[in-house]
Amino acid sequence: MKSKDESRLQDFLDKPERALWSIAIPVMAGMAIQTMYSIVDMLFIGQLGGDSIAAVAFNMPLYFFVMGITFGVGTGLTSSISRAIGAENKKRADKAANHGLIIGLFLGISLTIFGLILGEKVLSTLGAPDETLDESWDYLRVTCYGMTFIVFAIIFRSILAGEGDMKFPVMVAVIGTVLNIILDPIFIFDLDEYGGFGLGMGVKGAALASVVSQTIVFSIFVYMLFWKDHAYISFDLKNFTFSPEIMKEILWVGIPSSISMIIMSLGQAVFNYILVEEYETNAVAAYTISGRLDMLMFLPIMGIATGLVTTVGMFTGAKRMDKVRSIIIYGISRAFVIVAIASFIVFISAPYIMGLFTDDPVIEKIGIGALRTLCFAYPFVGIAMPCGRIMQGLGQGLPVLVITALRVLLISAPLAYYFAINDYEIVYIWYSIAISIGVSAIVGPIWVWKTINSMENNTTTVISELKN
């Protein structure tokens, strides 16, 4: 064990509020940087023309599918490691991390093979037209070659999150993002005419820039974790022994989380379909713009929610349910207040915000309506989203899946469809989303508190039996 790491972890347990922000702030920074990269990347690709943008766009459902599976498993890994560390069982935490590496290797190889064999057919099934299919397949094929590195970057991040270290993963992510932005124009454009060096590979170059940067990110993680012993966790794959119990523990949280992310991406597709079929194409554009703003507003929630997985997991492992309760109340109250303030600002400035993205008066009007309607629901995302991650920290994966399915499949999508086919105004589509958020914000806390009460009762019973 490393005394420095032990001291850091003890400080983490002694100061839960500070520990929460030590994770949340780097996560917010990392997501903000990733959002910036996505915008810059699309600006480069946009210079190639509309077909190139469409070619990349048809890859997005597959991208979210891969991210959903990997981040879901990563959440299970974070939860398992944090609870083991909280219980002062380093050996179990090490084993969980080693099992995470095996899962990462399996996912990386499987997704690569799947993509290379069936990728082109899947793109066609998703609706990629003949004029963009070749370009879309070029992008996907190159991405598949780097799939294992992408998966492992998420796995390493999840392992470090389990021990409460998000600063280092974010620093590595910043390096990868900056490198990607530098490589994009070199790989995408032919810069010879400007006296520079460029490969002129088009969208294939954008994919290659991502693969190269992710490979370097992977290399940094491997060097720091295996050679420099940066982490509290120790890796010993030479003496690895498979544990069905630990694998089940990781997947019990990870698989429902993965499925819930896939459901959310399907829900996005359903809403796009409803808007374009029952209203107009401009409605999809307005919904997409408001969705991008949603992501910016939800950065504090996602940061706090990620921090709650680790803090709740550690205190659960330590059997400190009093601190579990206090950090939950602290985290959710801060998320609610921060987003409530942001929502008020967005409500007031909605016309100016939409004007930055479009000069089409129809899109602008629909977008303003969507933003101002959903602003009343956004603060309650600060309750609903953290509750799902809290349950993961408690070692319960199923509630996330149930709440997501309830919100998307049983409330928002059916309500939106009902309003659309019965010719309700488009504002009712936004109402359907707001209603689903409200229901989640009620169900989530009830489920969390019942679970904590049950765990406390079980712990009290065990202690009483031992005394007797």
KEMI-697318 format. One record per residue (C-alpha): x, y, z; residue number from 1; residue in one letter. Coordinates in steps of 0.1 Angstrom, whole numbers, always signed. Layout:
residues N
+-------+-------+-------+-----+------+
|     x |     y |     z |  nr | rest |
+-------+-------+-------+-----+------+
|     X |     Y |     Z | NUM |    A |
...
+-------+-------+-------+-----+------+
This chain:
residues 468
+-------+-------+-------+-----+------+
|     x |     y |     z |  nr | rest |
+-------+-------+-------+-----+------+
|    +0 |    +0 |    +0 |   1 |    M |
|   +11 |   +35 |    -7 |   2 |    K |
|    +9 |   +58 |   +24 |   3 |    S |
|    +2 |   +89 |    +2 |   4 |    K |
|   -28 |   +72 |   -14 |   5 |    D |
|   -40 |   +59 |   +20 |   6 |    E |
|   -39 |   +94 |   +34 |   7 |    S |
|   -58 |  +108 |    +4 |   8 |    R |
|   -85 |   +81 |    +8 |   9 |    L |
|   -88 |   +87 |   +46 |  10 |    Q |
|   -92 |  +124 |   +39 |  11 |    D |
|  -118 |  +115 |   +13 |  12 |    F |
|  -138 |   +96 |   +39 |  13 |    L |
|  -134 |  +122 |   +66 |  14 |    D |
|  -145 |  +152 |   +45 |  15 |    K |
|  -174 |  +139 |   +23 |  16 |    P |
|  -186 |  +172 |    +9 |  17 |    E |
|  -151 |  +182 |    -1 |  18 |    R |
|  -146 |  +147 |   -16 |  19 |    A |
|  -178 |  +151 |   -36 |  20 |    L |
|  -166 |  +183 |   -52 |  21 |    W |
|  -131 |  +169 |   -58 |  22 |    S |
|  -147 |  +145 |   -82 |  23 |    I |
|  -176 |  +166 |   -95 |  24 |    A |
|  -155 |  +196 |  -106 |  25 |    I |
|  -130 |  +176 |  -127 |  26 |    P |
|  -159 |  +157 |  -143 |  27 |    V |
|  -176 |  +190 |  -152 |  28 |    M |
|  -144 |  +203 |  -166 |  29 |    A |
|  -138 |  +171 |  -186 |  30 |    G |
|  -173 |  +171 |  -200 |  31 |    M |
|  -171 |  +208 |  -210 |  32 |    A |
|  -138 |  +201 |  -228 |  33 |    I |
|  -154 |  +171 |  -246 |  34 |    Q |
|  -184 |  +193 |  -256 |  35 |    T |
|  -160 |  +219 |  -270 |  36 |    M |
|  -141 |  +192 |  -289 |  37 |    Y |
|  -174 |  +179 |  -304 |  38 |    S |
|  -182 |  +214 |  -316 |  39 |    I |
|  -147 |  +220 |  -331 |  40 |    V |
|  -147 |  +186 |  -347 |  41 |    D |
|  -180 |  +192 |  -364 |  42 |    M |
|  -168 |  +226 |  -376 |  43 |    L |
|  -139 |  +210 |  -394 |  44 |    F |
|  -160 |  +183 |  -409 |  45 |    I |
|  -186 |  +209 |  -419 |  46 |    G |
|  -161 |  +225 |  -442 |  47 |    Q |
|  -162 |  +193 |  -463 |  48 |    L |
|  -199 |  +198 |  -471 |  49 |    G |
|  -233 |  +185 |  -462 |  50 |    G |
|  -228 |  +149 |  -473 |  51 |    D |
|  -197 |  +146 |  -450 |  52 |    S |
|  -217 |  +159 |  -420 |  53 |    I |
|  -245 |  +134 |  -428 |  54 |    A |
|  -219 |  +106 |  -432 |  55 |    A |
|  -206 |  +112 |  -396 |  56 |    V |
|  -242 |  +118 |  -383 |  57 |    A |
|  -252 |   +82 |  -393 |  58 |    F |
|  -223 |   +69 |  -371 |  59 |    N |
|  -237 |   +87 |  -340 |  60 |    M |
|  -262 |   +60 |  -330 |  61 |    P |
|  -234 |   +34 |  -331 |  62 |    L |
|  -212 |   +57 |  -312 |  63 |    Y |
|  -238 |   +62 |  -284 |  64 |    F |
|  -244 |   +24 |  -284 |  65 |    F |
|  -207 |   +18 |  -277 |  66 |    V |
|  -204 |   +46 |  -252 |  67 |    M |
|  -236 |   +33 |  -234 |  68 |    G |
|  -223 |    -2 |  -230 |  69 |    I |
|  -188 |    +9 |  -219 |  70 |    T |
|  -198 |   +37 |  -196 |  71 |    F |
|  -224 |   +14 |  -181 |  72 |    G |
|  -199 |   -13 |  -173 |  73 |    V |
|  -175 |   +14 |  -161 |  74 |    G |
|  -201 |   +26 |  -136 |  75 |    T |
|  -204 |   -10 |  -122 |  76 |    G |
|  -167 |   -11 |  -119 |  77 |    L |
|  -165 |   +23 |  -101 |  78 |    T |
|  -193 |   +12 |   -77 |  79 |    S |
|  -176 |   -21 |   -69 |  80 |    S |
|  -141 |    -6 |   -63 |  81 |    I |
|  -155 |   +23 |   -41 |  82 |    S |
|  -174 |    -1 |   -19 |  83 |    R |
|  -144 |   -24 |   -14 |  84 |    A |
|  -122 |    +6 |    -5 |  85 |    I |
|  -148 |   +19 |   +19 |  86 |    G |
|  -148 |   -15 |   +36 |  87 |    A |
|  -110 |   -13 |   +38 |  88 |    E |
|  -107 |   -44 |   +16 |  89 |    N |
|   -79 |   -34 |    -9 |  90 |    K |
|   -75 |   -69 |   -21 |  91 |    K |
|  -111 |   -70 |   -33 |  92 |    R |
|  -107 |   -36 |   -49 |  93 |    A |
|   -76 |   -48 |   -68 |  94 |    D |
|   -95 |   -79 |   -80 |  95 |    K |
|  -124 |   -58 |   -92 |  96 |    A |
|  -100 |   -36 |  -112 |  97 |    A |
|   -83 |   -66 |  -127 |  98 |    N |
|  -117 |   -80 |  -137 |  99 |    H |
|  -125 |   -46 |  -152 | 100 |    G |
|   -95 |   -49 |  -175 | 101 |    L |
|  -107 |   -84 |  -187 | 102 |    I |
|  -141 |   -69 |  -194 | 103 |    I |
|  -125 |   -41 |  -213 | 104 |    G |
|  -104 |   -64 |  -234 | 105 |    L |
|  -135 |   -85 |  -242 | 106 |    F |
|  -156 |   -55 |  -251 | 107 |    L |
|  -128 |   -39 |  -272 | 108 |    G |
|  -122 |   -70 |  -293 | 109 |    I |
|  -159 |   -79 |  -297 | 110 |    S |
|  -170 |   -44 |  -307 | 111 |    L |
|  -141 |   -42 |  -332 | 112 |    T |
|  -150 |   -75 |  -349 | 113 |    I |
|  -187 |   -67 |  -349 | 114 |    F |
|  -180 |   -33 |  -364 | 115 |    G |
|  -157 |   -45 |  -392 | 116 |    L |
|  -179 |   -74 |  -402 | 117 |    I |
|  -214 |   -58 |  -399 | 118 |    L |
|  -207 |   -21 |  -397 | 119 |    G |
|  -216 |   -12 |  -433 | 120 |    E |
|  -248 |   -32 |  -432 | 121 |    K |
|  -258 |   -16 |  -400 | 122 |    V |
|  -252 |   +19 |  -414 | 123 |    L |
|  -274 |   +11 |  -443 | 124 |    S |
|  -301 |    -2 |  -420 | 125 |    T |
|  -299 |   +30 |  -400 | 126 |    L |
|  -308 |   +49 |  -432 | 127 |    G |
|  -275 |   +60 |  -446 | 128 |    A |
|  -283 |   +68 |  -483 | 129 |    P |
|  -261 |   +55 |  -512 | 130 |    D |
|  -245 |   +89 |  -517 | 131 |    E |
|  -231 |   +90 |  -481 | 132 |    T |
|  -228 |   +53 |  -473 | 133 |    L |
|  -192 |   +49 |  -486 | 134 |    D |
|  -180 |   +79 |  -467 | 135 |    E |
|  -199 |   +69 |  -436 | 136 |    S |
|  -184 |   +34 |  -437 | 137 |    W |
|  -149 |   +48 |  -442 | 138 |    D |
|  -154 |   +68 |  -409 | 139 |    Y |
|  -167 |   +37 |  -390 | 140 |    L |
|  -140 |   +13 |  -403 | 141 |    R |
|  -112 |   +35 |  -392 | 142 |    V |
|  -129 |   +41 |  -358 | 143 |    T |
|  -132 |    +3 |  -353 | 144 |    C |
|   -94 |    -1 |  -355 | 145 |    Y |
|   -91 |   +21 |  -324 | 146 |    G |
|  -121 |    +7 |  -306 | 147 |    M |
|  -101 |   -12 |  -280 | 148 |    T |
|   -82 |   +19 |  -270 | 149 |    F |
|  -114 |   +39 |  -267 | 150 |    I |
|  -129 |   +12 |  -244 | 151 |    V |
|   -98 |   +10 |  -222 | 152 |    F |
|   -97 |   +48 |  -217 | 153 |    A |
|  -131 |   +46 |  -202 | 154 |    I |
|  -123 |   +15 |  -181 | 155 |    I |
|   -91 |   +32 |  -167 | 156 |    F |
|  -111 |   +63 |  -159 | 157 |    R |
|  -138 |   +42 |  -141 | 158 |    S |
|  -111 |   +24 |  -120 | 159 |    I |
|   -96 |   +57 |  -109 | 160 |    L |
|  -131 |   +72 |  -102 | 161 |    A |
|  -137 |   +42 |   -79 | 162 |    G |
|  -108 |   +54 |   -56 | 163 |    E |
|  -119 |   +90 |   -59 | 164 |    G |
|   -93 |  +103 |   -84 | 165 |    D |
|  -108 |  +122 |  -113 | 166 |    M |
|   -81 |  +149 |  -117 | 167 |    K |
|   -56 |  +126 |  -135 | 168 |    F |
|   -82 |  +111 |  -159 | 169 |    P |
|   -94 |  +146 |  -168 | 170 |    V |
|   -58 |  +158 |  -174 | 171 |    M |
|   -53 |  +129 |  -197 | 172 |    V |
|   -86 |  +136 |  -215 | 173 |    A |
|   -75 |  +172 |  -220 | 174 |    V |
|   -43 |  +160 |  -236 | 175 |    I |
|   -62 |  +137 |  -259 | 176 |    G |
|   -87 |  +164 |  -268 | 177 |    T |
|   -61 |  +190 |  -276 | 178 |    V |
|   -41 |  +165 |  -297 | 179 |    L |
|   -73 |  +155 |  -316 | 180 |    N |
|   -81 |  +192 |  -324 | 181 |    I |
|   -45 |  +196 |  -337 | 182 |    I |
|   -46 |  +165 |  -358 | 183 |    L |
|   -80 |  +171 |  -373 | 184 |    D |
|   -71 |  +197 |  -399 | 185 |    P |
|   -38 |  +179 |  -407 | 186 |    I |
|   -56 |  +146 |  -414 | 187 |    F |
|   -88 |  +160 |  -429 | 188 |    I |
|   -76 |  +187 |  -453 | 189 |    F |
|   -51 |  +189 |  -481 | 190 |    D |
|   -31 |  +219 |  -469 | 191 |    L |
|    -4 |  +218 |  -496 | 192 |    D |
|   -19 |  +248 |  -514 | 193 |    E |
|   -15 |  +268 |  -482 | 194 |    Y |
|   +22 |  +258 |  -479 | 195 |    G |
|   +14 |  +234 |  -450 | 196 |    G |
|   +12 |  +196 |  -446 | 197 |    F |
|   -21 |  +178 |  -449 | 198 |    G |
|   -31 |  +143 |  -457 | 199 |    L |
|   -65 |  +153 |  -473 | 200 |    G |
|   -83 |  +122 |  -460 | 201 |    M |
|  -117 |  +138 |  -454 | 202 |    G |
|  -140 |  +122 |  -428 | 203 |    V |
|  -116 |   +92 |  -427 | 204 |    K |
|   -90 |  +116 |  -415 | 205 |    G |
|  -113 |  +128 |  -387 | 206 |    A |
|  -117 |   +92 |  -375 | 207 |    A |
|   -80 |   +86 |  -377 | 208 |    L |
|   -72 |  +117 |  -357 | 209 |    A |
|   -95 |  +103 |  -329 | 210 |    S |
|   -79 |   +69 |  -331 | 211 |    V |
|   -44 |   +83 |  -328 | 212 |    V |
|   -53 |  +106 |  -299 | 213 |    S |
|   -71 |   +77 |  -281 | 214 |    Q |
|   -41 |   +55 |  -286 | 215 |    T |
|   -18 |   +81 |  -270 | 216 |    I |
|   -44 |   +85 |  -241 | 217 |    V |
|   -43 |   +47 |  -236 | 218 |    F |
|    -5 |   +47 |  -236 | 219 |    S |
|    -4 |   +74 |  -209 | 220 |    I |
|   -28 |   +55 |  -187 | 221 |    F |
|    -8 |   +22 |  -191 | 222 |    V |
|   +25 |   +40 |  -183 | 223 |    Y |
|   +12 |   +58 |  -153 | 224 |    M |
|    -8 |   +29 |  -138 | 225 |    L |
|   +15 |    -1 |  -146 | 226 |    F |
|   +49 |   +15 |  -146 | 227 |    W |
|   +46 |   +45 |  -123 | 228 |    K |
|   +21 |   +30 |   -99 | 229 |    D |
|    +0 |   +62 |   -99 | 230 |    H |
|   -31 |   +45 |   -84 | 231 |    A |
|   -40 |   +32 |   -50 | 232 |    Y |
|   -52 |    +1 |   -69 | 233 |    I |
|   -26 |   -25 |   -78 | 234 |    S |
|   -27 |   -46 |  -110 | 235 |    F |
|   -15 |   -82 |  -111 | 236 |    D |
|   -28 |   -99 |  -142 | 237 |    L |
|    -1 |  -126 |  -141 | 238 |    K |
|   -18 |  -141 |  -110 | 239 |    N |
|   -53 |  -133 |  -121 | 240 |    F |
|   -80 |  -157 |  -109 | 241 |    T |
|  -115 |  -153 |  -122 | 242 |    F |
|  -141 |  -146 |   -95 | 243 |    S |
|  -178 |  -151 |  -105 | 244 |    P |
|  -189 |  -132 |   -75 | 245 |    E |
|  -169 |  -100 |   -84 | 246 |    I |
|  -179 |  -103 |  -120 | 247 |    M |
|  -215 |  -106 |  -110 | 248 |    K |
|  -211 |   -76 |   -87 | 249 |    E |
|  -197 |   -54 |  -115 | 250 |    I |
|  -223 |   -65 |  -142 | 251 |    L |
|  -252 |   -63 |  -117 | 252 |    W |
|  -247 |   -26 |  -117 | 253 |    V |
|  -231 |   -22 |  -152 | 254 |    G |
|  -256 |   -40 |  -174 | 255 |    I |
|  -287 |   -22 |  -163 | 256 |    P |
|  -268 |   +11 |  -166 | 257 |    S |
|  -258 |    +2 |  -202 | 258 |    S |
|  -293 |    -8 |  -212 | 259 |    I |
|  -307 |   +25 |  -197 | 260 |    S |
|  -283 |   +45 |  -218 | 261 |    M |
|  -293 |   +26 |  -249 | 262 |    I |
|  -330 |   +33 |  -240 | 263 |    I |
|  -322 |   +70 |  -238 | 264 |    M |
|  -306 |   +70 |  -273 | 265 |    S |
|  -336 |   +51 |  -287 | 266 |    L |
|  -359 |   +77 |  -270 | 267 |    G |
|  -340 |  +104 |  -288 | 268 |    Q |
|  -346 |   +87 |  -321 | 269 |    A |
|  -383 |   +83 |  -313 | 270 |    V |
|  -387 |  +120 |  -305 | 271 |    F |
|  -369 |  +129 |  -338 | 272 |    N |
|  -393 |  +106 |  -357 | 273 |    Y |
|  -424 |  +120 |  -340 | 274 |    I |
|  -413 |  +156 |  -346 | 275 |    L |
|  -404 |  +151 |  -383 | 276 |    V |
|  -435 |  +130 |  -391 | 277 |    E |
|  -462 |  +149 |  -372 | 278 |    E |
|  -449 |  +184 |  -372 | 279 |    Y |
|  -420 |  +196 |  -394 | 280 |    E |
|  -383 |  +193 |  -400 | 281 |    T |
|  -377 |  +227 |  -383 | 282 |    N |
|  -391 |  +211 |  -351 | 283 |    A |
|  -362 |  +186 |  -351 | 284 |    V |
|  -337 |  +213 |  -356 | 285 |    A |
|  -351 |  +233 |  -327 | 286 |    A |
|  -352 |  +202 |  -305 | 287 |    Y |
|  -316 |  +194 |  -314 | 288 |    T |
|  -304 |  +229 |  -305 | 289 |    I |
|  -323 |  +229 |  -272 | 290 |    S |
|  -308 |  +194 |  -266 | 291 |    G |
|  -273 |  +208 |  -269 | 292 |    R |
|  -281 |  +235 |  -244 | 293 |    L |
|  -295 |  +208 |  -221 | 294 |    D |
|  -261 |  +191 |  -220 | 295 |    M |
|  -244 |  +223 |  -209 | 296 |    L |
|  -270 |  +229 |  -182 | 297 |    M |
|  -267 |  +194 |  -170 | 298 |    F |
|  -229 |  +195 |  -165 | 299 |    L |
|  -232 |  +203 |  -128 | 300 |    P |
|  -257 |  +175 |  -123 | 301 |    I |
|  -236 |  +150 |  -141 | 302 |    M |
|  -205 |  +160 |  -122 | 303 |    G |
|  -223 |  +158 |   -88 | 304 |    I |
|  -240 |  +125 |   -98 | 305 |    A |
|  -207 |  +109 |  -108 | 306 |    T |
|  -192 |  +120 |   -74 | 307 |    G |
|  -221 |  +105 |   -56 | 308 |    L |
|  -214 |   +70 |   -71 | 309 |    V |
|  -179 |   +70 |   -54 | 310 |    T |
|  -188 |   +88 |   -22 | 311 |    T |
|  -220 |   +68 |   -16 | 312 |    V |
|  -201 |   +36 |   -25 | 313 |    G |
|  -173 |   +42 |    -1 | 314 |    M |
|  -196 |   +51 |   +28 | 315 |    F |
|  -218 |   +21 |   +20 | 316 |    T |
|  -187 |    -2 |   +21 | 317 |    G |
|  -177 |   +14 |   +54 | 318 |    A |
|  -213 |    +8 |   +68 | 319 |    K |
|  -216 |   +45 |   +75 | 320 |    R |
|  -252 |   +50 |   +64 | 321 |    M |
|  -255 |   +82 |   +84 | 322 |    D |
|  -228 |   +98 |   +61 | 323 |    K |
|  -246 |   +82 |   +31 | 324 |    V |
|  -277 |  +101 |   +40 | 325 |    R |
|  -259 |  +134 |   +46 | 326 |    S |
|  -239 |  +133 |   +13 | 327 |    I |
|  -271 |  +124 |    -6 | 328 |    I |
|  -290 |  +154 |    +8 | 329 |    I |
|  -260 |  +177 |    +3 | 330 |    Y |
|  -254 |  +166 |   -33 | 331 |    G |
|  -290 |  +166 |   -45 | 332 |    I |
|  -298 |  +200 |   -29 | 333 |    S |
|  -267 |  +216 |   -45 | 334 |    R |
|  -276 |  +201 |   -79 | 335 |    A |
|  -312 |  +214 |   -76 | 336 |    F |
|  -302 |  +249 |   -67 | 337 |    V |
|  -275 |  +252 |   -93 | 338 |    I |
|  -298 |  +241 |  -121 | 339 |    V |
|  -327 |  +262 |  -108 | 340 |    A |
|  -305 |  +293 |  -111 | 341 |    I |
|  -293 |  +283 |  -146 | 342 |    A |
|  -328 |  +276 |  -157 | 343 |    S |
|  -339 |  +310 |  -146 | 344 |    F |
|  -311 |  +326 |  -167 | 345 |    I |
|  -320 |  +305 |  -197 | 346 |    V |
|  -357 |  +313 |  -194 | 347 |    F |
|  -349 |  +350 |  -195 | 348 |    I |
|  -323 |  +348 |  -223 | 349 |    S |
|  -339 |  +321 |  -245 | 350 |    A |
|  -345 |  +344 |  -275 | 351 |    P |
|  -308 |  +356 |  -274 | 352 |    Y |
|  -295 |  +320 |  -270 | 353 |    I |
|  -316 |  +306 |  -299 | 354 |    M |
|  -304 |  +336 |  -321 | 355 |    G |
|  -268 |  +325 |  -317 | 356 |    L |
|  -277 |  +291 |  -334 | 357 |    F |
|  -301 |  +301 |  -361 | 358 |    T |
|  -317 |  +330 |  -379 | 359 |    D |
|  -347 |  +310 |  -391 | 360 |    D |
|  -377 |  +326 |  -373 | 361 |    P |
|  -397 |  +293 |  -373 | 362 |    V |
|  -369 |  +273 |  -357 | 363 |    I |
|  -362 |  +302 |  -333 | 364 |    E |
|  -399 |  +303 |  -322 | 365 |    K |
|  -401 |  +266 |  -316 | 366 |    I |
|  -367 |  +265 |  -298 | 367 |    G |
|  -377 |  +293 |  -275 | 368 |    I |
|  -409 |  +275 |  -266 | 369 |    G |
|  -390 |  +243 |  -259 | 370 |    A |
|  -364 |  +260 |  -237 | 371 |    L |
|  -389 |  +280 |  -217 | 372 |    R |
|  -412 |  +251 |  -211 | 373 |    T |
|  -385 |  +227 |  -201 | 374 |    L |
|  -368 |  +253 |  -178 | 375 |    C |
|  -395 |  +245 |  -153 | 376 |    F |
|  -386 |  +208 |  -153 | 377 |    A |
|  -348 |  +211 |  -155 | 378 |    Y |
|  -342 |  +216 |  -117 | 379 |    P |
|  -360 |  +183 |  -111 | 380 |    F |
|  -334 |  +166 |  -133 | 381 |    V |
|  -311 |  +176 |  -104 | 382 |    G |
|  -331 |  +152 |   -82 | 383 |    I |
|  -339 |  +124 |  -107 | 384 |    A |
|  -304 |  +119 |  -122 | 385 |    M |
|  -284 |  +118 |   -90 | 386 |    P |
|  -309 |   +93 |   -75 | 387 |    C |
|  -300 |   +68 |  -103 | 388 |    G |
|  -263 |   +71 |   -96 | 389 |    R |
|  -268 |   +69 |   -59 | 390 |    I |
|  -285 |   +35 |   -63 | 391 |    M |
|  -254 |   +24 |   -84 | 392 |    Q |
|  -232 |   +35 |   -55 | 393 |    G |
|  -253 |   +14 |   -32 | 394 |    L |
|  -247 |   -15 |   -55 | 395 |    G |
|  -281 |   -16 |   -71 | 396 |    Q |
|  -282 |   -14 |  -109 | 397 |    G |
|  -318 |   -23 |  -116 | 398 |    L |
|  -334 |   +10 |  -104 | 399 |    P |
|  -316 |   +30 |  -130 | 400 |    V |
|  -330 |    +8 |  -158 | 401 |    L |
|  -365 |    +8 |  -143 | 402 |    V |
|  -366 |   +46 |  -138 | 403 |    I |
|  -352 |   +52 |  -173 | 404 |    T |
|  -377 |   +28 |  -189 | 405 |    A |
|  -405 |   +44 |  -169 | 406 |    L |
|  -395 |   +79 |  -180 | 407 |    R |
|  -388 |   +72 |  -217 | 408 |    V |
|  -408 |   +41 |  -227 | 409 |    L |
|  -439 |   +45 |  -205 | 410 |    L |
|  -443 |   +82 |  -201 | 411 |    I |
|  -425 |  +107 |  -224 | 412 |    S |
|  -426 |   +87 |  -257 | 413 |    A |
|  -462 |   +74 |  -254 | 414 |    P |
|  -475 |  +108 |  -243 | 415 |    L |
|  -456 |  +126 |  -271 | 416 |    A |
|  -470 |  +102 |  -296 | 417 |    Y |
|  -506 |  +106 |  -282 | 418 |    Y |
|  -503 |  +144 |  -284 | 419 |    F |
|  -489 |  +143 |  -319 | 420 |    A |
|  -514 |  +120 |  -336 | 421 |    I |
|  -543 |  +140 |  -319 | 422 |    N |
|  -530 |  +172 |  -334 | 423 |    D |
|  -520 |  +189 |  -301 | 424 |    Y |
|  -498 |  +219 |  -304 | 425 |    E |
|  -460 |  +212 |  -303 | 426 |    I |
|  -457 |  +226 |  -268 | 427 |    V |
|  -474 |  +194 |  -255 | 428 |    Y |
|  -444 |  +174 |  -268 | 429 |    I |
|  -423 |  +195 |  -243 | 430 |    W |
|  -450 |  +189 |  -216 | 431 |    Y |
|  -445 |  +151 |  -221 | 432 |    S |
|  -408 |  +154 |  -214 | 433 |    I |
|  -414 |  +176 |  -183 | 434 |    A |
|  -440 |  +152 |  -169 | 435 |    I |
|  -416 |  +123 |  -172 | 436 |    S |
|  -389 |  +142 |  -154 | 437 |    I |
|  -414 |  +151 |  -126 | 438 |    G |
|  -424 |  +114 |  -121 | 439 |    V |
|  -387 |  +104 |  -121 | 440 |    S |
|  -380 |  +130 |   -94 | 441 |    A |
|  -407 |  +115 |   -72 | 442 |    I |
|  -399 |   +78 |   -78 | 443 |    V |
|  -361 |   +82 |   -75 | 444 |    G |
|  -359 |   +96 |   -39 | 445 |    P |
|  -386 |   +72 |   -26 | 446 |    I |
|  -366 |   +42 |   -40 | 447 |    W |
|  -333 |   +56 |   -26 | 448 |    V |
|  -347 |   +61 |    +9 | 449 |    W |
|  -364 |   +27 |   +10 | 450 |    K |
|  -332 |   +10 |    -1 | 451 |    T |
|  -311 |   +29 |   +26 | 452 |    I |
|  -337 |   +20 |   +53 | 453 |    N |
|  -336 |   -16 |   +43 | 454 |    S |
|  -298 |   -17 |   +43 | 455 |    M |
|  -297 |    +0 |   +78 | 456 |    E |
|  -322 |   -25 |   +92 | 457 |    N |
|  -302 |   -54 |   +78 | 458 |    N |
|  -270 |   -40 |   +93 | 459 |    T |
|  -287 |   -36 |  +127 | 460 |    T |
|  -301 |   -71 |  +126 | 461 |    T |
|  -266 |   -86 |  +119 | 462 |    V |
|  -250 |   -66 |  +147 | 463 |    I |
|  -278 |   -77 |  +172 | 464 |    S |
|  -273 |  -114 |  +161 | 465 |    E |
|  -235 |  -111 |  +167 | 466 |    L |
|  -240 |   -96 |  +201 | 467 |    K |
|  -264 |  -124 |  +211 | 468 |    N |
+-------+-------+-------+-----+------+
